[in-house]
Amino acid sequence: MSSASAATAPAPAAAPATGSITTSIPCTVGGVASTCQLTVTSFKVVNGAIDAVGTVTGGGVTVPFHLGNILCAVANLLNNTGSTTTGLRQIVNLLNQILARL
């Protein structure tokens, strides 16, 4: 195999960068008030709303979650943007970039 052939071979795909945000939240485990860990691992657009995706961990159990419409409901971020879908995707891309750098 010549060096020219080796130079044009496609490079293996890099693993996507990952990150997360974790915070303590009040919860109930086995009927007892406790503190759980909420970890947001990514954001996505689902049915026209931004969802936070991650897990809640407490009492030795981890449960996945999706929190829908988190940003629009809180701050009306998309008022007068023209295209709700485009605006949501742009926000999701930025949020995922932030998580990837954590």
MMTF fields as JSON, N, C-alpha, C and O atoms, coordinates in Angstrom:
{
  "mmtfVersion": "1.0.0",
  "mmtfProducer": "UNKNOWN",
  "numBonds": 407,
  "numAtoms": 408,
  "numGroups": 102,
  "numChains": 1,
  "numModels": 1,
  "chainsPerModel": [1],
  "groupsPerChain": [102],
  "chainIdList": ["A"],
  "bondAtomList": [4, 2, 8, 6, 12, 10, 16, 14, 20, 18, 24, 22, 28, 26, 32, 30, 36, 34, 40, 38, 44, 42, 48, 46, 52, 50, 56, 54, 60, 58, 64, 62, 68, 66, 72, 70, 76, 74, 80, 78, 84, 82, 88, 86, 92, 90, 96, 94, 100, 98, 104, 102, 108, 106, 112, 110, 116, 114, 120, 118, 124, 122, 128, 126, 132, 130, 136, 134, 140, 138, 144, 142, 148, 146, 152, 150, 156, 154, 160, 158, 164, 162, 168, 166, 172, 170, 176, 174, 180, 178, 184, 182, 188, 186, 192, 190, 196, 194, 200, 198, 204, 202, 208, 206, 212, 210, 216, 214, 220, 218, 224, 222, 228, 226, 232, 230, 236, 234, 240, 238, 244, 242, 248, 246, 252, 250, 256, 254, 260, 258, 264, 262, 268, 266, 272, 270, 276, 274, 280, 278, 284, 282, 288, 286, 292, 290, 296, 294, 300, 298, 304, 302, 308, 306, 312, 310, 316, 314, 320, 318, 324, 322, 328, 326, 332, 330, 336, 334, 340, 338, 344, 342, 348, 346, 352, 350, 356, 354, 360, 358, 364, 362, 368, 366, 372, 370, 376, 374, 380, 378, 384, 382, 388, 386, 392, 390, 396, 394, 400, 398, 404, 402],
  "bondOrderList": [1, 1, 1, 1, 1, 1, 1, 1, 1, 1, 1, 1, 1, 1, 1, 1, 1, 1, 1, 1, 1, 1, 1, 1, 1, 1, 1, 1, 1, 1, 1, 1, 1, 1, 1, 1, 1, 1, 1, 1, 1, 1, 1, 1, 1, 1, 1, 1, 1, 1, 1, 1, 1, 1, 1, 1, 1, 1, 1, 1, 1, 1, 1, 1, 1, 1, 1, 1, 1, 1, 1, 1, 1, 1, 1, 1, 1, 1, 1, 1, 1, 1, 1, 1, 1, 1, 1, 1, 1, 1, 1, 1, 1, 1, 1, 1, 1, 1, 1, 1, 1],
  "groupList": [{"groupName": "MET", "atomNameList": ["N", "CA", "C", "O"], "elementList": ["N", "C", "C", "O"], "formalChargeList": [0, 0, 0, 0], "bondAtomList": [1, 0, 2, 1, 3, 2], "bondOrderList": [1, 1, 2], "singleLetterCode": "M", "chemCompType": "L-PEPTIDE LINKING"}, {"groupName": "SER", "atomNameList": ["N", "CA", "C", "O"], "elementList": ["N", "C", "C", "O"], "formalChargeList": [0, 0, 0, 0], "bondAtomList": [1, 0, 2, 1, 3, 2], "bondOrderList": [1, 1, 2], "singleLetterCode": "S", "chemCompType": "L-PEPTIDE LINKING"}, {"groupName": "ALA", "atomNameList": ["N", "CA", "C", "O"], "elementList": ["N", "C", "C", "O"], "formalChargeList": [0, 0, 0, 0], "bondAtomList": [1, 0, 2, 1, 3, 2], "bondOrderList": [1, 1, 2], "singleLetterCode": "A", "chemCompType": "L-PEPTIDE LINKING"}, {"groupName": "THR", "atomNameList": ["N", "CA", "C", "O"], "elementList": ["N", "C", "C", "O"], "formalChargeList": [0, 0, 0, 0], "bondAtomList": [1, 0, 2, 1, 3, 2], "bondOrderList": [1, 1, 2], "singleLetterCode": "T", "chemCompType": "L-PEPTIDE LINKING"}, {"groupName": "PRO", "atomNameList": ["N", "CA", "C", "O"], "elementList": ["N", "C", "C", "O"], "formalChargeList": [0, 0, 0, 0], "bondAtomList": [1, 0, 2, 1, 3, 2], "bondOrderList": [1, 1, 2], "singleLetterCode": "P", "chemCompType": "L-PEPTIDE LINKING"}, {"groupName": "GLY", "atomNameList": ["N", "CA", "C", "O"], "elementList": ["N", "C", "C", "O"], "formalChargeList": [0, 0, 0, 0], "bondAtomList": [1, 0, 2, 1, 3, 2], "bondOrderList": [1, 1, 2], "singleLetterCode": "G", "chemCompType": "PEPTIDE LINKING"}, {"groupName": "ILE", "atomNameList": ["N", "CA", "C", "O"], "elementList": ["N", "C", "C", "O"], "formalChargeList": [0, 0, 0, 0], "bondAtomList": [1, 0, 2, 1, 3, 2], "bondOrderList": [1, 1, 2], "singleLetterCode": "I", "chemCompType": "L-PEPTIDE LINKING"}, {"groupName": "CYS", "atomNameList": ["N", "CA", "C", "O"], "elementList": ["N", "C", "C", "O"], "formalChargeList": [0, 0, 0, 0], "bondAtomList": [1, 0, 2, 1, 3, 2], "bondOrderList": [1, 1, 2], "singleLetterCode": "C", "chemCompType": "L-PEPTIDE LINKING"}, {"groupName": "VAL", "atomNameList": ["N", "CA", "C", "O"], "elementList": ["N", "C", "C", "O"], "formalChargeList": [0, 0, 0, 0], "bondAtomList": [1, 0, 2, 1, 3, 2], "bondOrderList": [1, 1, 2], "singleLetterCode": "V", "chemCompType": "L-PEPTIDE LINKING"}, {"groupName": "GLN", "atomNameList": ["N", "CA", "C", "O"], "elementList": ["N", "C", "C", "O"], "formalChargeList": [0, 0, 0, 0], "bondAtomList": [1, 0, 2, 1, 3, 2], "bondOrderList": [1, 1, 2], "singleLetterCode": "Q", "chemCompType": "L-PEPTIDE LINKING"}, {"groupName": "LEU", "atomNameList": ["N", "CA", "C", "O"], "elementList": ["N", "C", "C", "O"], "formalChargeList": [0, 0, 0, 0], "bondAtomList": [1, 0, 2, 1, 3, 2], "bondOrderList": [1, 1, 2], "singleLetterCode": "L", "chemCompType": "L-PEPTIDE LINKING"}, {"groupName": "PHE", "atomNameList": ["N", "CA", "C", "O"], "elementList": ["N", "C", "C", "O"], "formalChargeList": [0, 0, 0, 0], "bondAtomList": [1, 0, 2, 1, 3, 2], "bondOrderList": [1, 1, 2], "singleLetterCode": "F", "chemCompType": "L-PEPTIDE LINKING"}, {"groupName": "LYS", "atomNameList": ["N", "CA", "C", "O"], "elementList": ["N", "C", "C", "O"], "formalChargeList": [0, 0, 0, 0], "bondAtomList": [1, 0, 2, 1, 3, 2], "bondOrderList": [1, 1, 2], "singleLetterCode": "K", "chemCompType": "L-PEPTIDE LINKING"}, {"groupName": "ASN", "atomNameList": ["N", "CA", "C", "O"], "elementList": ["N", "C", "C", "O"], "formalChargeList": [0, 0, 0, 0], "bondAtomList": [1, 0, 2, 1, 3, 2], "bondOrderList": [1, 1, 2], "singleLetterCode": "N", "chemCompType": "L-PEPTIDE LINKING"}, {"groupName": "ASP", "atomNameList": ["N", "CA", "C", "O"], "elementList": ["N", "C", "C", "O"], "formalChargeList": [0, 0, 0, 0], "bondAtomList": [1, 0, 2, 1, 3, 2], "bondOrderList": [1, 1, 2], "singleLetterCode": "D", "chemCompType": "L-PEPTIDE LINKING"}, {"groupName": "HIS", "atomNameList": ["N", "CA", "C", "O"], "elementList": ["N", "C", "C", "O"], "formalChargeList": [0, 0, 0, 0], "bondAtomList": [1, 0, 2, 1, 3, 2], "bondOrderList": [1, 1, 2], "singleLetterCode": "H", "chemCompType": "L-PEPTIDE LINKING"}, {"groupName": "ARG", "atomNameList": ["N", "CA", "C", "O"], "elementList": ["N", "C", "C", "O"], "formalChargeList": [0, 0, 0, 0], "bondAtomList": [1, 0, 2, 1, 3, 2], "bondOrderList": [1, 1, 2], "singleLetterCode": "R", "chemCompType": "L-PEPTIDE LINKING"}],
  "groupTypeList": [0, 1, 1, 2, 1, 2, 2, 3, 2, 4, 2, 4, 2, 2, 2, 4, 2, 3, 5, 1, 6, 3, 3, 1, 6, 4, 7, 3, 8, 5, 5, 8, 2, 1, 3, 7, 9, 10, 3, 8, 3, 1, 11, 12, 8, 8, 13, 5, 2, 6, 14, 2, 8, 5, 3, 8, 3, 5, 5, 5, 8, 3, 8, 4, 11, 15, 10, 5, 13, 6, 10, 7, 2, 8, 2, 13, 10, 10, 13, 13, 3, 5, 1, 3, 3, 3, 5, 10, 16, 9, 6, 8, 13, 10, 10, 13, 9, 6, 10, 2, 16, 10],
  "groupIdList": [1, 2, 3, 4, 5, 6, 7, 8, 9, 10, 11, 12, 13, 14, 15, 16, 17, 18, 19, 20, 21, 22, 23, 24, 25, 26, 27, 28, 29, 30, 31, 32, 33, 34, 35, 36, 37, 38, 39, 40, 41, 42, 43, 44, 45, 46, 47, 48, 49, 50, 51, 52, 53, 54, 55, 56, 57, 58, 59, 60, 61, 62, 63, 64, 65, 66, 67, 68, 69, 70, 71, 72, 73, 74, 75, 76, 77, 78, 79, 80, 81, 82, 83, 84, 85, 86, 87, 88, 89, 90, 91, 92, 93, 94, 95, 96, 97, 98, 99, 100, 101, 102],
  "secStructList": [7, 7, 2, 2, 2, 2, 2, 2, 1, 7, 7, 7, 7, 7, 7, 7, 7, 7, 7, 7, 3, 3, 3, 3, 3, 3, 3, 3, 3, 6, 6, 3, 3, 3, 3, 3, 3, 3, 3, 3, 3, 3, 3, 3, 3, 3, 6, 6, 3, 3, 3, 3, 3, 3, 3, 3, 3, 3, 6, 6, 3, 3, 3, 3, 3, 3, 3, 6, 6, 2, 2, 2, 2, 2, 2, 7, 6, 6, 6, 6, 7, 1, 7, 2, 2, 2, 2, 2, 2, 2, 2, 2, 2, 2, 2, 2, 2, 2, 2, 2, 6, 7],
  "xCoordList": [0.853, 0.0, 0.899, 1.823, 0.653, 1.487, 1.102, 0.024, 2.015, 1.742, 0.617, -0.075, 0.412, -0.684, -2.016, -2.963, -2.116, -3.364, -3.661, -4.809, -2.644, -2.844, -3.282, -4.065, -2.786, -3.129, -4.569, -5.151, -5.162, -6.53, -7.572, -8.77, -7.141, -8.095, -8.858, -8.272, -10.161, -10.941, -10.494, -10.19, -10.465, -10.1, -11.282, -12.431, -11.019, -12.129, -12.891, -12.313, -14.194, -15.039, -14.669, -14.467, -14.585, -14.287, -15.536, -16.654, -15.346, -16.481, -17.053, -16.296, -18.381, -18.966, -18.568, -18.473, -18.342, -18.017, -19.264, -20.379, -19.071, -20.208, -19.93, -18.778, -20.974, -20.897, -22.246, -23.186, -22.35, -23.622, -23.637, -22.606, -24.829, -25.035, -25.781, -26.809, -25.278, -25.913, -26.226, -25.426, -27.411, -27.805, -28.604, -29.209, -28.608, -29.403, -30.836, -31.073, -31.79, -33.207, -33.895, -33.469, -34.958, -35.708, -36.482, -36.978, -36.584, -37.328, -37.838, -37.533, -38.602, -39.095, -38.63, -38.919, -37.914, -37.404, -37.988, -37.722, -38.78, -39.395, -40.292, -40.383, -40.965, -41.864, -41.178, -41.838, -39.847, -39.083, -38.494, -37.898, -38.67, -38.081, -36.572, -35.938, -36.01, -34.583, -34.069, -34.797, -32.823, -32.212, -31.702, -30.951, -32.106, -31.678, -30.776, -30.67, -30.133, -29.287, -29.965, -30.255, -30.22, -30.784, -29.622, -28.908, -29.421, -28.333, -28.908, -29.564, -28.664, -29.078, -27.905, -26.803, -28.156, -27.083, -27.191, -26.198, -28.395, -28.55, -29.886, -30.722, -30.053, -31.3, -31.714, -30.861, -33.028, -33.532, -34.885, -35.541, -35.293, -36.603, -37.568, -37.317, -38.683, -39.715, -41.068, -41.459, -41.771, -43.103, -43.106, -44.019, -42.101, -42.057, -41.647, -41.831, -41.097, -40.656, -39.253, -38.861, -38.504, -37.165, -37.295, -37.906, -36.725, -36.689, -35.284, -34.306, -35.187, -33.938, -33.992, -35.026, -32.891, -32.838, -31.752, -30.67, -32.046, -31.044, -31.592, -32.448, -31.082, -31.485, -31.692, -31.157, -32.485, -32.613, -32.138, -32.607, -31.194, -30.627, -30.837, -30.568, -31.321, -31.511, -31.89, -32.566, -31.473, -31.815, -31.318, -31.927, -30.215, -29.656, -30.369, -30.098, -31.278, -32.038, -31.806, -31.777, -31.64, -31.512, -32.665, -32.915, -33.373, -34.541, -34.313, -33.96, -34.511, -34.37, -35.529, -36.617, -35.295, -36.371, -36.237, -35.179, -37.343, -37.426, -38.265, -39.434, -37.691, -38.44, -38.78, -37.908, -40.012, -40.418, -40.677, -41.053, -40.471, -40.796, -40.163, -40.767, -38.97, -38.376, -38.006, -38.203, -37.48, -37.035, -38.141, -38.224, -38.984, -40.033, -41.014, -41.443, -41.366, -42.33, -41.762, -42.5, -40.475, -39.877, -39.601, -39.901, -39.04, -38.538, -39.112, -38.701, -40.047, -40.595, -39.485, -39.525, -38.494, -37.317, -37.598, -36.811, -38.699, -38.921, -39.947, -40.392, -40.333, -41.283, -40.712, -39.578, -41.515, -41.169, -39.895, -39.166, -39.601, -38.407, -38.691, -37.754, -39.957, -40.291, -40.445, -41.46, -39.488, -39.551, -39.282, -38.145, -40.33, -40.189, -39.251, -38.392, -39.397, -38.563, -37.094, -36.239, -36.794, -35.406, -34.85, -33.722, -35.616, -35.165, -34.914, -33.916, -35.809, -35.628, -34.382, -33.614, -34.17, -32.993, -31.703, -30.71, -31.715, -30.529, -30.23, -29.074, -31.272, -31.084, -30.586, -29.665, -31.192, -30.772, -29.31, -28.554, -28.902, -27.502, -26.561, -25.519, -26.922, -26.085, -26.015, -24.94, -27.144, -27.162, -26.312, -25.576, -26.411, -25.607, -24.119, -23.286, -23.773, -22.378, -21.848, -20.71, -22.683, -22.284, -22.043, -21.027, -22.982, -22.815, -21.561, -20.877, -21.269, -20.093, -18.787, -17.788, -18.786, -17.552, -17.413, -16.4, -18.401, -18.32, -17.449, -17.27],
  "yCoordList": [-1.168, 0.0, 1.23, 1.315, 2.16, 3.356, 4.344, 4.261, 5.284, 6.283, 7.211, 7.761, 7.402, 8.241, 7.593, 8.29, 6.27, 5.575, 5.677, 5.879, 5.54, 5.612, 7.008, 7.158, 8.026, 9.396, 9.735, 10.623, 9.05, 9.37, 8.501, 8.699, 7.55, 6.702, 7.55, 8.427, 7.301, 8.105, 7.845, 6.716, 8.911, 8.792, 8.22, 8.471, 7.459, 6.942, 8.094, 9.123, 7.9, 8.942, 9.118, 8.145, 10.369, 10.663, 10.436, 10.659, 9.998, 9.828, 11.199, 12.152, 11.317, 12.62, 13.064, 12.257, 14.355, 14.899, 14.818, 15.042, 14.501, 14.418, 15.238, 15.483, 15.649, 16.393, 16.325, 15.75, 16.897, 16.888, 17.975, 18.545, 18.241, 19.162, 18.379, 17.766, 18.391, 17.651, 18.6, 19.473, 18.415, 19.202, 18.33, 17.343, 18.686, 17.98, 18.5, 19.7, 17.573, 17.936, 17.151, 16.045, 17.714, 16.943, 15.833, 16.025, 14.674, 13.561, 12.674, 12.909, 11.673, 10.704, 9.327, 8.907, 8.628, 7.293, 6.335, 6.464, 5.378, 4.421, 5.088, 4.628, 6.181, 6.889, 7.825, 8.427, 7.962, 8.81, 9.986, 9.804, 11.193, 12.374, 12.216, 11.798, 12.549, 12.366, 13.443, 14.368, 13.313, 14.179, 13.292, 12.347, 13.591, 12.839, 13.715, 14.92, 13.111, 13.826, 13.852, 12.798, 15.037, 15.22, 15.543, 16.519, 14.741, 14.941, 15.139, 14.246, 16.31, 16.6, 16.259, 16.779, 15.361, 14.911, 15.462, 15.489, 15.908, 16.482, 17.206, 17.146, 17.886, 18.572, 18.166, 17.88, 18.135, 17.833, 18.495, 18.897, 18.603, 19.149, 17.986, 17.077, 18.014, 16.983, 17.678, 18.425, 17.429, 18.021, 19.534, 20.08, 20.2, 21.655, 22.239, 23.436, 21.431, 21.916, 21.387, 20.332, 22.137, 21.692, 20.765, 21.126, 19.577, 18.599, 18.524, 18.484, 18.505, 18.156, 16.651, 16.117, 15.971, 14.516, 14.156, 14.743, 13.191, 12.774, 11.74, 10.933, 11.773, 10.794, 11.456, 12.528, 10.785, 11.126, 9.906, 8.794, 10.11, 9.007, 9.244, 10.327, 8.209, 8.281, 6.922, 6.152, 6.608, 5.338, 4.135, 3.067, 4.291, 3.187, 2.919, 1.911, 3.801, 3.63, 4.836, 5.974, 4.58, 5.649, 5.543, 4.479, 6.66, 6.685, 7.734, 8.872, 7.366, 8.362, 9.352, 9.03, 10.552, 11.539, 12.364, 12.418, 13.004, 14.0, 15.143, 14.94, 16.351, 17.513, 18.37, 19.054, 18.347, 19.049, 20.519, 20.965, 21.269, 22.69, 23.515, 24.478, 23.155, 23.804, 25.27, 26.098, 25.591, 26.969, 27.891, 29.031, 27.427, 28.291, 28.708, 29.862, 27.795, 28.1, 29.09, 29.915, 29.02, 29.865, 31.273, 32.25, 31.388, 32.694, 33.203, 34.269, 32.491, 32.904, 33.251, 34.298, 32.376, 32.659, 32.773, 33.375, 32.209, 32.172, 33.185, 33.09, 34.146, 35.158, 35.915, 36.394, 36.017, 36.791, 36.338, 37.17, 35.026, 34.557, 34.204, 34.035, 34.085, 33.744, 32.263, 31.83, 31.47, 30.027, 29.341, 29.301, 28.807, 28.151, 26.96, 26.79, 26.131, 24.94, 25.311, 24.717, 26.288, 26.713, 27.283, 26.967, 28.111, 28.691, 27.635, 27.7, 26.654, 25.58, 24.774, 24.462, 24.433, 23.64, 24.408, 23.818, 25.724, 26.524, 26.531, 26.408, 26.674, 26.663, 25.299, 25.217, 24.22, 22.865, 22.645, 22.079, 23.078, 22.928, 23.654, 23.115, 24.872, 25.623, 24.957, 24.875, 24.484, 23.811, 22.545, 22.274, 21.766, 20.55, 20.863, 20.101, 21.971, 22.392, 22.752, 22.432, 23.417, 23.77, 22.499, 22.373, 21.566, 20.3, 19.545, 18.944, 19.579, 18.842, 19.399, 18.682, 20.657, 21.267, 21.185, 21.622, 20.636, 20.505, 19.345, 19.088],
  "zCoordList": [0.0, 0.0, 0.0, 0.809, -0.867, -0.952, 0.139, 0.728, 0.393, 1.42, 0.996, 1.853, -0.323, -0.812, -0.488, -0.122, -0.615, -0.282, 1.193, 1.588, 2.004, 3.448, 3.868, 4.806, 3.183, 3.536, 3.194, 3.816, 2.219, 1.824, 2.515, 2.312, 3.32, 4.037, 5.047, 5.682, 5.204, 6.155, 7.593, 7.978, 8.359, 9.773, 10.541, 10.179, 11.593, 12.391, 13.04, 13.389, 13.192, 13.79, 15.254, 15.981, 15.672, 17.069, 17.903, 17.436, 19.121, 20.029, 20.353, 20.54, 20.423, 20.738, 22.144, 23.069, 22.274, 23.588, 24.471, 24.001, 25.732, 26.638, 27.883, 28.241, 28.52, 29.766, 30.432, 29.884, 31.588, 32.291, 33.35, 33.705, 33.838, 34.95, 36.013, 35.725, 37.236, 38.327, 39.473, 39.812, 40.068, 41.229, 42.18, 41.763, 43.44, 44.437, 44.399, 44.26, 44.524, 44.558, 45.669, 46.0, 46.249, 47.241, 46.536, 45.425, 47.182, 46.619, 47.75, 48.919, 47.401, 48.372, 47.919, 46.799, 48.786, 48.481, 49.512, 50.707, 49.05, 49.968, 50.989, 52.128, 50.596, 51.495, 52.466, 53.314, 52.357, 53.27, 52.491, 51.429, 53.032, 52.389, 52.323, 53.291, 51.184, 50.977, 50.029, 49.671, 49.632, 48.616, 47.503, 47.747, 46.283, 45.106, 44.249, 44.477, 43.271, 42.325, 40.964, 40.398, 40.436, 39.098, 38.174, 38.402, 37.132, 36.186, 34.792, 34.255, 34.201, 32.83, 31.929, 32.102, 30.943, 30.061, 28.646, 27.92, 28.239, 26.896, 26.798, 27.699, 25.684, 25.365, 23.968, 23.126, 23.706, 22.368, 22.17, 23.131, 20.912, 20.58, 20.409, 19.618, 21.157, 21.068, 20.969, 21.866, 19.883, 19.674, 19.87, 20.489, 19.349, 19.399, 20.74, 20.964, 21.637, 22.943, 23.224, 22.726, 24.03, 24.417, 25.614, 26.62, 25.509, 26.591, 27.157, 26.411, 28.489, 29.146, 29.364, 29.765, 29.105, 29.212, 30.218, 30.213, 31.077, 32.046, 32.997, 32.636, 34.241, 35.242, 36.596, 36.877, 37.425, 38.837, 39.601, 39.358, 40.537, 41.295, 42.787, 43.307, 43.457, 44.9, 45.447, 44.764, 46.658, 47.279, 46.509, 46.569, 45.779, 45.007, 43.696, 43.045, 43.293, 42.055, 41.158, 41.627, 39.856, 38.862, 37.881, 37.314, 37.683, 36.815, 35.724, 36.034, 34.44, 33.371, 33.396, 33.874, 32.882, 32.789, 31.523, 30.897, 31.164, 30.09, 30.642, 30.972, 30.75, 31.219, 30.02, 29.485, 29.591, 28.381, 28.575, 29.66, 27.506, 27.409, 28.522, 28.995, 28.941, 30.098, 29.876, 30.765, 28.719, 28.513, 28.052, 28.509, 27.168, 26.623, 27.708, 27.749, 28.572, 29.621, 30.629, 31.166, 30.888, 31.905, 31.388, 32.074, 30.205, 29.772, 28.46, 28.002, 27.831, 26.53, 25.556, 24.909, 25.45, 24.635, 23.149, 22.418, 22.69, 21.252, 20.759, 19.615, 21.584, 21.127, 19.937, 19.977, 18.872, 17.68, 16.986, 16.446, 16.984, 16.284, 14.84, 14.06, 14.457, 13.082, 12.876, 12.33, 13.285, 13.108, 14.438, 14.908, 15.036, 16.321, 16.233, 17.098, 15.205, 15.079, 14.939, 15.596, 14.091, 13.911, 15.204, 15.584, 15.879, 17.149, 18.197, 18.915, 18.299, 19.269, 18.972, 19.882, 17.708, 17.346, 17.634, 18.061, 17.399, 17.691, 19.184, 19.589, 20.006, 21.452, 21.911, 22.724, 21.393, 21.755, 21.382, 22.172, 20.201, 19.784, 20.74, 21.114, 21.139, 22.064, 23.44, 24.033, 23.944, 25.245, 25.226, 26.175, 24.143, 24.044, 23.912, 24.403, 23.258, 23.181, 24.57, 24.912, 25.359, 26.73, 27.546, 28.229, 27.467, 28.208, 27.78, 28.609, 26.504, 25.993, 26.555, 26.621, 26.955, 27.459, 28.96, 29.507, 29.639, 31.106, 31.505, 32.695]
}
